[in-house]
Amino acid sequence: MNNPNVVLTDVVLRDGLQDEPVVVPVADRAAIAEALVAAGLRNLEAASFVNPDRVPQMAGAEDLLSRLPDRDTVRYSVLALNARGVARAAAAGADEITVVASASPGHSRANAGRDVDAALDDLAATIAANPHARFTAGISTAFVCPFDGDVPPSTLVAVAERFARMGIRRIGLADTLGTAEPDQVLRSLAAVREALPDVDLGLHLHNARGQALSTVDAAVSAGIARFDSATGGYGGCPFAPGAHGNIATEELVAHLHARGIPTGIDEHALAEAATLIKDTLARATVLT
């Protein structure tokens, strides 16, 4: 099962904080980024360029990007859901912009306010209008939707194919609820890989039943090398009822190290970063 090329992206600054009932100041978010970089992480999802009225935890994204450390050695990605978000992210100098669509219509309406086809049409036009930006894609509710139930692999493939036609060559598949079983994830992965053999696939795993590490094992054995996680296991989706926290980066790193898979991440320093995040959230301003 040894795979020396596993790449971890920590998403606590975006997916982790967006579901917390507090607002963390930009300076504190920058300090968290510094701690994660010091622990050896070289891929961070730093912010989401969304309407702060809907997700106040993500306010100040432009300011945060200007304060992030080690811009030459760390890849900072950001999330955008629409043309306005992409324009803001590009103007702020984001290294990489992740555009997101849902695989399921119920979640698409709740999260993006439109159906899947309309969301993808808008994203296609936005990507075409920003030829100098670097884009990746994420597919929410790739396996299970809180509104529509299990997502057929063919439905997931159709969304992934739309992204591929936009020129995107890296796609993350998200178990937004954290309830998908490893076998279900593998079946859907196999379907997407068969349809799009030249696309680099990764997994964004939440962890409702403690099965996420088993899913990682199965995916690594199947050749998947990219995984998202959040230090402290924070996170969720405000627009997906029942969504659980992300797989914790410290648990994932320890799990991979125990299996002889290097990550380049220092477990002790990562534990210190987790403590910093916990303390920061404890003193942050509570949303009213």
Secondary structure, 3 states (H helix, E strand, C coil): CCCCCCEEEECHHHHHHHCCCEECCHHHHHHHHHHHHHCCCCEEEEEEECCCCCCHHHCCHHHHHHHCCCCCCCEEEEEECCHHHHHHHHHCCCCEEEEEEECCHHHHHHHHCCCHHHHHHHHHHHHHCCCCCCEEEEEECCCEECCCEECCHHHHHHHHHHHHHCCCCEEEEEECCCCCCHHHHHHHHHHHHHHCCCCEEEEEEECCCCCHHHHHHHHHHCCCCEEEEEHHHCCCCCCCCCCCCECEHHHHHHHHHHCCCCCCCCHHHHHHHHHHHHHHHHHCEECC
